[in-house]
């Protein structure tokens, strides 16, 4: 039986239809759903206790799962939702978060500027060196300058904080976005690769608003990272953080990237950032085809 047929037949057995007089039609299935989940947990507890002596375990679990599905279908009906569409959307969500197979190397055609002339393309591979710069005015060694192809890459940056926290190296995060996602309006600007041949792209995707959004994402994730040991012992990024990033980038080209790609960009970036902060200088090497960014010590 397909899920749409099930939803339709489940509706015909509803004993508490939704009326304008009260909300029992919603409260009852909500409570029923909670109760059936409790029954499922109780069945598994019994399995842990009795082991193979619990011969009806499979039958009981199937029954509880069936009852859970009925309440889910009932609530979908009450809220005028299509259960088939709910499941399709959910599957897309979890596949975005946890791909079933390892991603193949990225093709150039998958990059947002693949149709642009070379002078408007993000460099497909890059090595950006960060060197400390002494601040003669304050006598604080808290500024850093990036270099690409022997030239200054961006401006000198400091932590802009009362305490040293390494935020001056945060351009690493933009480079990680460029390498792993193929997207970074900030890095594109610093590489002088804005797509000026297309006024709409230059304004919307490479312009000030997109730059502010990316800087906002970097600052938001950094705040989370400070409470999580800068992700040193973290193997995954929590769903709420990834969901917030998705909301922030809605309407931009990078919205097509998957959650796992954002997770990879963040975790790789912080690995490089931690190494760079510890060494106080070094080289960030990125590759847009392999979706990787890594740290190398400066010669």
C-alpha positions in Angstrom: 0.0 0.0 0.0 1.4 3.4 -0.9 1.4 6.1 1.8 -1.2 8.3 0.1 -3.7 5.4 0.0 -2.9 4.7 3.7 -3.5 8.3 4.7 -6.8 8.3 2.9 -8.0 5.0 4.5 -6.7 6.1 7.9 -8.9 9.2 7.7 -12.0 7.0 7.3 -11.4 5.4 10.7 -11.1 8.6 12.6 -13.3 8.6 15.7 -12.4 12.2 16.8 -12.9 14.5 13.8 -11.8 18.1 14.2 -14.7 20.5 14.8 -15.1 24.2 15.5 -16.5 23.3 18.9 -13.2 22.0 20.4 -9.7 20.8 19.6 -10.1 17.2 20.8 -9.5 16.2 17.2 -5.9 17.3 17.5 -5.3 16.6 21.2 -6.4 13.0 21.1 -4.0 11.9 18.3 -1.2 14.0 19.9 -1.7 12.1 23.1 -2.2 8.9 21.3 1.1 9.4 19.4 3.0 10.0 22.7 1.3 6.9 24.3 2.3 4.6 21.4 5.9 5.8 21.4 5.8 4.9 25.2 4.4 1.5 24.4 7.2 0.9 21.8 9.8 1.8 24.4 8.1 -0.5 26.9 8.3 -3.4 24.4 12.0 -2.8 23.9 12.6 -2.6 27.7 10.9 -6.0 27.9 13.1 -7.3 25.2 16.2 -6.1 27.1 14.9 -7.8 30.2 13.6 -11.1 28.8 15.8 -11.6 25.7 14.8 -14.4 23.4 12.0 -15.4 25.8 10.1 -12.5 24.6 8.9 -14.4 21.5 6.2 -11.8 20.5 8.7 -8.9 20.3 8.6 -8.6 16.5 4.8 -8.8 16.4 4.4 -6.3 19.2 6.9 -3.8 17.7 5.1 -4.0 14.3 1.8 -3.3 16.0 3.2 -0.3 17.9 4.8 1.1 14.7 1.5 0.7 12.9 -0.4 2.6 15.6 2.3 5.3 15.5 1.8 5.6 11.7 -2.0 5.9 12.1 -1.6 8.8 14.5 0.9 10.5 12.2 -1.4 10.1 9.3 -4.3 11.4 11.4 -2.4 14.5 12.4 -1.4 15.1 8.8 -5.0 15.0 7.9 -6.0 17.3 10.7 -3.4 19.8 9.6 -4.3 19.4 5.9 -0.9 18.1 5.0 0.1 15.5 2.4 1.9 12.6 4.2 3.6 11.6 0.9 5.0 15.2 0.5 6.1 15.2 4.2 8.1 12.0 3.7 9.6 13.2 0.4 10.7 16.5 2.1 12.1 14.6 5.1 14.1 12.2 2.9 15.6 15.1 1.0 16.5 16.7 4.3 18.3 13.7 5.7 20.1 12.9 2.4 21.3 16.5 2.5 22.6 16.0 6.0 24.0 12.4 5.6 24.7 11.4 2.0 24.5 7.7 1.3 27.7 7.6 -0.7 31.0 9.5 -0.5 30.9 12.5 -2.8 32.9 12.2 -6.1 35.4 14.9 -7.0 33.6 18.0 -8.1 33.4 18.8 -11.7 34.1 22.3 -13.0 30.5 22.4 -14.3 29.3 22.2 -10.7 30.9 25.5 -9.7 28.9 28.6 -9.8 31.3 30.5 -12.1 32.0 27.6 -14.5 30.6 29.6 -17.5 32.6 32.7 -16.7 35.8 33.8 -18.3 38.9 32.9 -16.3 39.4 36.4 -14.9 36.0 36.1 -13.1 36.5 32.6 -11.7 37.6 31.7 -8.2 41.0 30.0 -8.4 40.4 26.3 -8.6 43.5 25.7 -6.3 45.1 28.3 -4.1 47.8 28.8 -1.5 47.3 31.9 0.7 50.0 32.6 3.3 49.3 34.4 6.5 52.1 36.3 8.2 52.1 38.2 11.5 52.5 42.0 11.4 53.8 43.9 14.4 51.6 46.7 15.4 54.0 49.5 16.2 51.3 51.8 17.6 50.1 49.4 20.3 53.1 47.1 20.6 50.7 44.2 20.2 51.6 41.4 18.0 48.0 40.8 17.1 47.7 41.5 13.4 48.1 39.3 10.4 48.4 39.9 6.6 47.5 37.5 3.9 49.6 37.0 0.7 48.6 35.3 -2.6 51.0 35.0 -5.5 53.4 37.2 -3.6 50.9 40.1 -3.3 48.9 41.4 -0.4 45.6 39.4 -0.1 43.2 41.6 1.7 44.0 44.0 4.5 45.9 43.6 7.8 43.5 42.1 10.3 43.4 42.1 14.1 41.2 40.3 16.6 39.2 43.4 17.3 38.8 42.1 20.8 40.1 42.8 24.3 41.5 39.3 24.6 43.5 37.5 22.0 41.3 34.9 20.4 42.7 34.4 17.0 39.8 35.9 15.1 42.4 37.8 13.0 42.8 34.5 11.1 39.1 34.2 10.3 39.7 34.6 6.6 40.5 30.9 6.7 36.7 30.4 7.0 36.1 32.3 3.8 38.8 30.3 2.1 37.1 27.1 3.3 33.8 28.3 1.9 35.5 28.9 -1.4 37.2 25.5 -1.5 34.5 23.3 -0.1 31.4 25.1 -1.3 32.7 26.9 -4.3 31.2 30.0 -2.8 32.5 32.9 -0.9 31.6 36.5 -1.9 34.3 37.7 0.6 37.1 35.5 -0.9 35.9 36.3 -4.4 36.3 40.0 -3.6 39.7 39.4 -2.1 40.8 37.4 -5.1 39.5 40.1 -7.4 37.2 37.7 -9.1 33.8 39.4 -8.8 31.6 38.6 -11.8 31.3 42.2 -13.1 30.4 40.9 -16.6 26.9 40.2 -15.2 25.4 43.2 -13.2 22.8 41.0 -11.5 25.4 38.4 -10.3 27.8 41.2 -9.3 25.1 42.9 -7.3 23.2 40.0 -5.7 25.7 37.1 -5.4 29.0 39.0 -5.1 27.8 42.3 -3.7 27.7 43.9 -0.2 24.6 42.1 1.0 26.0 38.6 0.2 29.3 39.7 1.8 27.5 40.7 5.0 25.6 37.4 5.1 28.8 35.4 4.8 30.5 37.5 7.5 27.4 36.9 9.6 27.6 33.2 9.2 31.3 33.2 10.1 30.6 35.3 13.2 27.6 33.1 14.2 29.6 29.8 13.8 32.6 31.3 15.6 30.4 32.1 18.6 29.2 28.6 18.6 32.7 27.3 18.2 34.0 29.2 21.3 31.5 27.1 23.4 32.5 23.9 21.7 36.3 23.9 22.0 36.6 25.3 18.5 35.4 21.9 17.2 38.6 20.2 18.1 37.0 17.0 19.3 33.8 17.4 17.3 32.9 15.1 14.4 29.7 16.8 13.3 27.9 20.1 13.4 24.5 20.2 15.1 21.4 20.4 13.0 20.2 23.7 14.5 23.4 25.5 13.4 23.2 24.1 9.8 19.5 25.0 9.7 20.3 28.6 10.7 22.9 28.8 8.0 20.4 27.5 5.4 17.9 30.2 6.4 20.6 32.9 6.2 21.6 31.8 2.7 18.1 31.3 1.4 17.8 33.0 -2.0 21.6 32.9 -2.8 23.3 30.5 -5.2 24.9 28.6 -2.3 21.5 27.5 -1.2 22.0 24.6 -3.6 24.8 23.2 -1.4 24.0 20.3 0.9 24.2 20.4 4.7 27.0 17.9 4.7 29.1 20.3 2.5 28.6 23.1 5.0 29.6 20.7 7.8 32.7 19.7 5.9 33.6 23.3 5.2 33.2 24.3 8.9 35.1 21.3 10.4 38.0 21.6 7.8 38.2 25.3 8.3 38.5 25.1 12.1 41.2 22.4 11.8 43.2 24.8 9.7 42.3 27.8 11.9 43.5 26.0 15.0 46.8 25.1 13.4 47.3 28.6 12.0 46.5 30.1 15.4 49.0 27.9 17.2 51.8 28.5 14.7 50.9 32.2 14.3 51.6 32.0 10.6 51.3 29.5 7.8 49.8 28.6 4.4 46.2 27.7 3.7 45.9 25.4 0.7 42.5 24.9 -1.0 41.2 22.8 -3.8 37.7 23.4 -5.2 37.7 20.1 -7.1 38.4 17.9 -4.0 36.4 20.2 -1.7 39.4 20.4 0.7 41.3 23.1 2.6 44.4 22.3 4.6 47.3 23.9 6.6 51.0 24.0 5.7 53.8 25.5 7.7 55.4 28.4 6.0 58.9 27.7 4.7 
